[in-house]
Amino acid sequence: MRTESKISFPLYKICYSLAFVAVLSLVRGVSSVAEIGNVMQQAMGILAVVFCADTYMQEVQSSRAEVFGLYSMRKKLRVVYTRLAVQTAYLYGVSILGYGCFFWQRPVSSWDGDPAWVSFLMYLAAMPAMLLFCGTLSMTAANLLKNLWAGIGLGALVWFGLISSGADELLGKWNVFSFAFRDIQRTLDVSWLCGTGCSLLLAAAMLAAEPAILGRQQTGKKKKSRNMRKSVSREEDNYEY
């Protein structure tokens, strides 16, 4: 776990994730505590997309690629799932920190008089599933397309679509970001839990597909290696001739 944490959190990732929530609290105004959760959930979605996209690709593109390629599929999956888990936990901590950053604006407790801690507890409940979904989405897309930037781009496209008003009208409470679209004047409305459940189901489905995706990559590498050996062999035969 300690090794995976070191690999998952290079200094530049920590810096840009903390800077992201700090700048967001400075440029995005809120008038009530309930609004903070709406703003943070949508913003943390795109941060998770960017942050987790290289969960597996960093091994493919690093000097450890040859060693990692010798791992069994079971060990590869354990490494990928562990890194995704620690990254999601870290982003959850960042989201809590970011929530607190907005209080310099002195937002009111809520429009209907409910205490601020109610909004905060619901925010704590809504965030993990969304972060896991967005992180898993970009990681899976990057692995499937075999390109980090393509994974980030596809993840960002899905994120942008889900936070649009059209997605809210179409999906309603089943939207991954339904918590961000909730009526803040009805603080105790928990219909957004349906969207949280969808996030978990979609993330689980993508994680279940990872063995097939990584297995396809491994098969492709083996074919490429065989083709290279055949090419070298033909060149050697021509040279001897």
N, C-alpha and C positions, 0 to 999 in steps of 0.2 A: 504493500500500500504506500509506503514512504517513497519508494522508487517511482511509482506511477505518479505520485503527487509532484515530485520534482520535475518529471518530464512534462506533465500537463500544465505546469504554471511557470513558464519562462517570465522573466522580469517584464518584458514588453506587454504581455497579456495582462498582468496585474495592473500595470500602469494605465493602459487604455481603458480597462474595465472600471477602475476607480474614477478616472477622469470623466468617463462617460456619464456616470450618475451625478458627479459633482456639477458638471456643466449643465446637465438637464435640469437640476434644481435651481440653477441661476437663470436660465432662459425660459423656462416653462412656469407660468404663474398659476397658482391654485387659490381658490377662495375658501374652500372647506377641506377638512381632513379626509372626507370621503372621496374627494377628487384625486387625492394623491395615489390611491390604489389604481384608479383608472389609468392615470398617466404612466405609472410605473409598470403596469402589466404589459401594456403595448410596447413601451420602450425596451423593457428587458427581453422581449421576444426577439427583437433584431440583434441584441447583444448576444443572446444565446446562440443564434444562427451563426454569427461570425466566430464566436469563441470556441464552439464545439466542432466546427466543420473539419478540423485537422486531427480529430481524435485518433483516427487510424492512418490517415495520409502522412502524418508526420513521421511514421515509421518507414513508409515506402520511400520517402524523399530524403531520409537521413542516412548517416553512415552506419546505422544499426540495421539497415534493410536486409542485408544478407543473413545476419544472425536471426532476425525476426522471421525471415522466410523459412528457417529450419524448425520453427515451433510447430507443434501439432495444432490442428484446428481448434481443439478444445482450449489449449493455452492461449492462442491468439484471441479467441472470444473472451476469455477471462480477462485478458489485458485490456481489450477494448471496452468491455462493460465496466470494469473497475475505473478506468479513466473517465468514462462518461459519468459515472456516479459521483466521483470526487469533483468533477467540473460542475455538475449540476448543484452539488452541495455548496460549492464556492459561490456560484452565481446567486444562490438563494441567500447566502450571507450578504452579498453585495446588494441585493434587492432590499434587504432589511436596512442596510446602511443608507441606501438611496432614499428610502421612505423617510428616514429621520432627517435627511438633508433639507427637506422641504419646510421644516418647521421654522426656519429663519423668517419665512414669509408670514408667520403668525396666522395660519388658517383657523377659521372658526371650527368648533367641534363637529357640527353637522347642521344641515338645514332643519331637520325635524327634532333636534334636541337630543338625539341618541349620543351616548358618550363616545369619545374618540377611540377608546380601546376596543369597542365592538367592530368598528371599521378595520382596525389594525388586525384583529384576530381573523376576520374573514379574508383579509389580504394574505396573511400567513398561510391560510388553508388553500387559497386559489393559486399561489405562485408555483409550488413544486411541480405539479403536473404540466403546467404550461411550459416551464423551463425545460423539463424532460422532453416534451414533444418537439419544441423548436430545436433543441440541441441534437436530438436523434434524427430529426428531419434533415438537417444540413449534413450531418455525418453520413447518413445513408445515401443521400444524393451524391456526395463527393465520392463515396466508395463505389457507387453504381456507375457513375460517369468517369471515374478514375481521374478526376481533376478537382483540385481544391476550390478554385475560383468558380467553376461551374456549379459545385455543390452550394457555395455561398450564394451565388446568383439565383439558383432555383429556390433555395430556402427563403431568400429575401422576397422573391416574387410571390411565394405562397403566403408569407407573413403580410405583405402589403395587401394581398387580396382579402385575407381574413380580418384585417382591421378596418376594412372599408365599410361604408354605410350599406352598400349592397349586400355584403356578407352578413351583416347584422339583420337586415330585413329577410334574407333568404334562410339563414340558419337559426336565427333567434337564440334561444337558450342553449342550443347544441353547438354553438360556435366555440372554438377553443378560447377565444377572447371574450366570452359572454360576460365575465366579471367586469371587464372594462366598459361594457355597454349597459351595465345595469342602471336602473333608476336610483340615483344617489339619495333621493328623497325617501326611498323605501329601503333603509339600511338593512332591515332584517329579511329582505327578500333573498332567498337562497336558491332560486331557480338556476343560477349560474353554475351550480354543482353538476348539472347535466353536461355543460361544456367541459368541466374538469374531468368528468368520467370519460368523455370522448377523447380528451387529450391522452389519458392513460391507456385507453384501448388502442389508439392509433400508434402511440409510442411502442406498446408491446408488440403490435403487428410488425412494425419496422425492425425491432430488435430480433424478432423471430426469423426475419428474412436475412439477417446478417450472415448466418452460416452459408447460405446459398450464394450470396453476393461475394463473400471472401473466397469461397470455394471456386467460383467462376474465375476470379482473378488468378488464383493459384494454378488453375488448369491452363489459363492463357499464358502464364509465365513458363510453364513446362513446355507447351507447344512452341513458344518462341525460342526457348533454349534448344529444343530438338532441331528446329529449323536452322539455328545458327551453327549447330554442330554439323549438320548436313552440308551447309554452305562451306564451312571450313574444310570439310572432307573433300568436297568437289574441287576446291581450289588447290588442295594438296595433290589430288590426282592429276589435275591439269599441269601442275608444276613438274610432277615427276615425268609426265609424258613429254 
